[in-house]
Amino acid sequence: MPFTWGGLVPGSNGRLVVVLVFEGVDLLDVTGPPEVFALARRETREAADYEVVLTAETLEPVVTGAGVRVLPDATFEQVAARRIDTLIVPGSVEVDGEGRVHPLVDAGLVGWVGQLASVTRRITSVCVGAHLLAAAGLLDGRRATTHWSTAQRLAADHPQVEVDADPVFIRDGDVWTGAGISACLDLSLALIAEDLGEAVALRVARQLVMYLKRPGGQSQFSVPLEQVSTTRRIEDIRHHIMRNIGRPLTIAGIAAHAHVSERHLTRLFKTELGMTPHAYIESVRVEKARRELESTDATLDRIAALTGFGTTDTLVRAFRRRLNTTPTEYRRRFRTPRTA
């Protein structure tokens, strides 16, 4: 007798959405997409014929990273025998003693991701699940995103992947990658928009009380200055920049402080931090401006002066370039209320 679940049998016209589950998986990555697809069914009745199936290596309960147990509907082997419409690959991380986040990439799971992808119309990952897709070779030659905290690691481990840490999700052909954990909701809405149209996706977004298209990218939430350098000289240069961020900073002046040539300074920054000195200075200034916007009532003119941008126009242009938003909008969304 053929294996069935949820009343959907092999050969039906339903859209089979398969979500991978494994020990330590991020809980919201697993539960978020089914909620969105369920709302699509509710909003469209029979038009959204999604069936979401949780799949694991065995049918034993799986303990998620949040400690909540979930029960798989089918095994990897069982779903591999079906034609899958959408494969959703969540992620899992571990944090070391110094607070650094490391994506977990299990070789056995990577093998199953590759096998399931071969019978799938549309492949997606959420958060650090992108590392599993990359390890399976599914992101080679493609543009992809992941959680901002592991984007540098993804780019370093898989140089054949064009990593962009800012977008909430990226589509490259039939492969979609999502950013931070809650991006599973944004990604699921985008999949519904592709299948059923933006009007349906908008109705679902309203039920979720969220934007259909989130303003800005995940860089608004990231901590861009956590790069770890390996030399004392570059650390001294970084501290010099931070101490003098409100003053005019030139490449010549910084090179003189470090007792190196301008060319060598640029080479140091690209090697150690993956960016030019100009880009690093701007990132420090934007980060300082973000903190001022979050915690003070200082005017934009005052913040521009404190951070070395000089003018409000320069501050606004830097925000648009790096965070895809304006300082005023950023403050409205992230201002921390002062306590009496």
C-alpha positions as MATLAB code, in Angstrom:
seq = 'MPFTWGGLVPGSNGRLVVVLVFEGVDLLDVTGPPEVFALARRETREAADYEVVLTAETLEPVVTGAGVRVLPDATFEQVAARRIDTLIVPGSVEVDGEGRVHPLVDAGLVGWVGQLASVTRRITSVCVGAHLLAAAGLLDGRRATTHWSTAQRLAADHPQVEVDADPVFIRDGDVWTGAGISACLDLSLALIAEDLGEAVALRVARQLVMYLKRPGGQSQFSVPLEQVSTTRRIEDIRHHIMRNIGRPLTIAGIAAHAHVSERHLTRLFKTELGMTPHAYIESVRVEKARRELESTDATLDRIAALTGFGTTDTLVRAFRRRLNTTPTEYRRRFRTPRTA';
ca = [
       0.000    0.000    0.000;
       1.494    3.395   -0.978;
       2.503    5.752    1.798;
       0.088    8.673    2.279;
      -0.203   11.572    4.668;
      -2.754   14.281    5.299;
      -5.092   12.804    2.700;
      -2.780   13.840   -0.158;
      -1.760   10.810   -2.179;
       0.913   10.419   -4.853;
      -0.299   11.846   -8.162;
      -2.579   14.514   -6.661;
      -2.436   18.126   -7.836;
      -1.606   19.593   -4.432;
       1.533   21.616   -3.795;
       3.708   19.488   -1.539;
       5.852   21.666    0.735;
       8.540   19.705    2.563;
      10.284   21.187    5.616;
      13.430   19.473    6.886;
      13.701   18.933   10.639;
      16.736   17.716   12.560;
      18.222   17.952   16.042;
      18.815   21.548   17.083;
      16.928   23.103   14.154;
      15.622   26.649   14.677;
      12.003   26.289   15.777;
      10.556   29.317   13.964;
      12.150   28.168   10.708;
      10.094   24.979   11.048;
       6.782   26.383   12.303;
       6.710   29.758   10.509;
       6.208   28.595    6.892;
       3.381   26.135    7.732;
       1.503   28.975    9.465;
       1.830   31.196    6.383;
       0.737   28.467    3.984;
      -2.194   27.585    6.268;
      -3.358   31.207    6.155;
      -3.114   31.113    2.361;
      -5.450   28.108    2.360;
      -7.846   29.942    4.655;
      -7.806   33.073    2.518;
      -8.317   31.303   -0.815;
     -10.222   28.146    0.135;
      -9.360   25.422   -2.354;
      -7.094   27.615   -4.566;
      -4.111   27.292   -2.235;
      -3.774   23.528   -2.170;
      -0.630   23.434   -0.040;
       0.250   20.435    2.059;
       3.136   20.994    4.446;
       5.063   17.917    5.570;
       7.797   17.828    8.198;
      10.466   15.323    7.269;
      13.397   13.881    9.197;
      15.734   10.930    9.040;
      13.360    8.904   11.238;
       9.859    9.362   12.631;
      11.189    9.850   16.154;
      10.503   13.225   17.836;
      13.090   15.910   17.045;
      14.274   18.376   19.683;
      14.611   21.871   18.211;
      17.091   24.514   19.296;
      14.377   26.017   21.502;
      13.948   22.699   23.322;
      10.492   22.103   21.824;
       9.900   18.645   20.388;
       8.349   18.276   16.937;
       7.053   15.089   15.367;
       8.012   14.412   11.727;
       5.267   13.365    9.293;
       7.549   11.354    7.020;
      11.133   10.228    6.621;
      13.604   11.604    4.080;
      13.392    8.318    2.213;
       9.598    8.499    1.979;
       9.451   12.063    0.633;
      12.300   11.341   -1.795;
       9.882    9.049   -3.607;
       7.466   11.922   -4.212;
       7.531   14.930   -6.509;
       8.124   17.890   -4.168;
       6.895   21.359   -5.075;
       8.864   23.349   -2.474;
      11.715   22.175   -0.278;
      12.408   24.339    2.796;
      15.795   23.854    4.463;
      16.059   25.522    7.903;
      19.291   25.970    9.818;
      20.905   25.408   13.175;
      23.792   27.091   14.954;
      26.058   26.640   17.929;
      27.661   29.454   19.919;
      31.231   29.062   21.128;
      32.712   30.272   24.410;
      33.483   33.689   22.922;
      29.913   34.249   21.740;
      30.647   33.564   18.063;
      27.922   31.874   16.029;
      28.783   28.842   13.893;
      26.357   27.197   11.435;
      26.010   23.451   11.861;
      26.528   21.467    8.664;
      26.009   17.725    9.014;
      27.370   15.669    6.126;
      24.504   13.176    6.212;
      21.938   15.956    6.119;
      23.763   17.630    3.232;
      23.488   14.384    1.276;
      19.745   14.232    1.812;
      19.359   17.896    0.837;
      21.029   17.115   -2.485;
      18.879   14.045   -3.047;
      15.605   15.792   -2.202;
      16.557   18.776   -4.347;
      16.696   16.467   -7.367;
      12.939   15.807   -7.066;
      11.960   19.365   -6.125;
      10.590   22.159   -8.309;
      11.635   24.999   -5.990;
      14.380   24.906   -3.351;
      14.550   27.330   -0.425;
      16.609   27.875    2.692;
      15.946   29.953    5.784;
      18.622   31.652    7.855;
      21.781   29.515    8.131;
      20.093   26.751    6.146;
      21.908   28.406    3.229;
      25.093   26.733    4.473;
      23.465   23.334    3.887;
      22.426   24.311    0.357;
      25.935   25.587   -0.348;
      27.542   22.413    0.997;
      25.268   20.414   -1.323;
      26.487   22.479   -4.290;
      23.070   24.037   -4.863;
      24.271   27.643   -4.586;
      27.304   27.400   -6.885;
      27.279   30.320   -9.312;
      24.239   31.814   -7.632;
      23.528   34.902   -5.553;
      22.381   34.032   -2.039;
      21.813   35.401    1.444;
      21.883   34.041    4.974;
      21.787   35.404    8.511;
      24.090   38.421    8.752;
      26.123   36.789   11.543;
      27.305   33.938    9.287;
      27.428   35.677    5.899;
      31.212   36.143    5.995;
      31.628   32.471    6.882;
      29.412   31.425    3.964;
      31.420   33.574    1.548;
      34.733   32.239    2.883;
      33.690   28.577    2.831;
      32.034   28.797   -0.590;
      33.776   31.394   -2.792;
      31.770   30.196   -5.783;
      28.625   31.644   -4.135;
      27.855   35.379   -4.470;
      26.848   36.204   -0.897;
      24.786   39.333   -0.192;
      24.081   39.747    3.525;
      21.543   42.575    3.248;
      18.383   41.328    1.457;
      15.694   39.638    3.533;
      15.500   36.997    0.797;
      16.999   36.409   -2.637;
      15.648   34.468   -5.582;
      18.096   33.132   -8.148;
      16.249   30.943  -10.613;
      14.513   28.116   -8.794;
      16.586   28.594   -5.627;
      15.482   31.006   -2.895;
      17.498   31.895    0.212;
      16.194   33.737    3.270;
      18.067   35.843    5.804;
      17.530   35.966    9.591;
      15.188   33.550   11.363;
      11.979   35.593   11.042;
      12.701   35.944    7.312;
      10.963   32.565    6.926;
       7.715   34.560    7.020;
       8.841   37.044    4.345;
      10.108   34.210    2.179;
       6.890   32.222    2.517;
       4.848   35.281    1.530;
       7.029   35.721   -1.554;
       6.468   32.079   -2.519;
       2.696   32.556   -2.164;
       2.894   35.723   -4.265;
       4.648   33.748   -7.003;
       2.075   30.944   -6.871;
      -1.171   32.831   -6.289;
      -0.452   36.495   -6.949;
       0.414   39.478   -4.769;
      -3.224   40.171   -3.854;
      -3.444   36.834   -2.032;
      -0.033   37.315   -0.418;
      -1.119   40.770    0.773;
      -4.230   39.317    2.429;
      -2.060   36.755    4.215;
       0.402   39.469    5.282;
      -2.459   41.449    6.802;
      -3.508   38.426    8.815;
       0.066   38.115   10.066;
       0.157   41.857   10.838;
       3.348   42.285    8.852;
       4.609   43.952    5.699;
       4.231   42.083    2.421;
       7.637   43.553    1.545;
       9.647   44.530    4.600;
      11.218   48.001    4.291;
      15.010   47.853    4.228;
      17.239   44.833    4.659;
      18.662   42.828    7.535;
      21.709   45.110    7.706;
      19.490   47.367    9.828;
      19.651   44.690   12.533;
      23.230   43.505   12.110;
      26.399   44.396   13.967;
      28.737   45.265   11.087;
      31.831   46.068   13.143;
      32.414   42.610   14.578;
      35.117   41.727   12.052;
      38.013   40.006   13.751;
      41.456   41.050   12.537;
      44.580   39.010   13.051;
      47.285   41.655   13.307;
      48.065   44.187   16.001;
      48.719   46.852   13.380;
      45.216   46.692   11.867;
      43.698   46.658   15.352;
      45.605   49.838   16.186;
      44.364   51.433   12.971;
      40.756   50.490   13.744;
      41.002   51.957   17.242;
      42.549   55.129   15.814;
      39.601   55.483   13.413;
      37.028   54.913   16.162;
      38.681   57.423   18.501;
      38.714   60.068   15.771;
      35.518   59.249   13.925;
      34.053   62.732   14.444;
      37.069   64.376   12.817;
      38.134   64.495    9.166;
      39.884   61.219    8.302;
      42.036   60.793    5.232;
      43.820   57.756    3.873;
      47.072   59.698    3.956;
      46.588   60.619    7.610;
      45.702   57.087    8.656;
      48.667   55.670    6.715;
      50.969   58.149    8.428;
      49.615   57.137   11.829;
      50.301   53.466   11.002;
      53.710   54.207    9.423;
      52.763   52.493    6.171;
      52.182   53.643    2.609;
      48.653   54.388    1.392;
      48.842   51.433   -0.979;
      49.904   49.096    1.833;
      47.115   50.454    4.060;
      44.522   49.638    1.410;
      45.993   46.156    1.006;
      45.832   45.587    4.792;
      42.156   46.527    4.919;
      41.184   44.360    1.980;
      43.112   41.387    3.377;
      42.012   41.689    7.007;
      38.532   43.205    6.749;
      37.482   42.573    3.172;
      36.856   46.257    2.388;
      38.628   49.487    1.557;
      39.598   52.030    4.242;
      36.928   54.411    2.907;
      34.247   51.731    3.216;
      35.373   50.839    6.738;
      35.327   54.474    7.874;
      31.817   54.881    6.500;
      30.663   51.694    8.230;
      32.004   52.967   11.572;
      30.278   56.293   11.070;
      26.973   54.648   10.175;
      27.224   52.388   13.230;
      27.864   55.345   15.534;
      24.971   57.235   13.924;
      22.698   54.221   14.445;
      23.491   54.211   18.160;
      22.798   57.939   18.429;
      19.476   57.508   16.631;
      18.504   54.600   18.872;
      19.410   56.175   22.218;
      19.307   59.989   21.925;
      17.108   62.805   20.699;
      20.000   64.550   18.948;
      19.106   66.275   15.682;
      20.343   64.881   12.389;
      22.644   67.899   12.052;
      24.156   67.116   15.448;
      24.549   63.412   14.638;
      26.152   64.222   11.294;
      28.697   66.381   13.105;
      29.376   63.815   15.855;
      29.956   61.009   13.385;
      32.149   62.900   10.939;
      29.649   62.956    8.087;
      29.632   66.720    8.285;
      26.248   67.326    6.665;
      22.818   65.767    6.970;
      22.775   65.066    3.237;
      25.952   62.992    3.511;
      24.492   61.113    6.493;
      21.271   60.361    4.610;
      23.136   59.152    1.515;
      25.288   56.802    3.614;
      22.197   55.358    5.330;
      20.469   54.757    2.021;
      23.581   53.140    0.583;
      24.300   50.851    3.547;
      20.908   50.239    5.190;
      18.439   51.020    2.404;
      16.536   53.394    4.666;
      16.774   56.948    6.015;
      17.980   58.086    9.461;
      14.493   59.393   10.262;
      12.824   56.078    9.368;
      15.495   54.142   11.244;
      14.915   56.212   14.403;
      11.154   55.752   14.127;
      11.537   51.981   14.067;
      14.406   51.454   16.509;
      14.330   54.340   18.987;
      14.602   53.000   22.542;
      12.203   54.842   24.889;
      13.927   56.642   27.748;
      12.914   55.672   31.255;
      12.106   58.312   33.851;
];
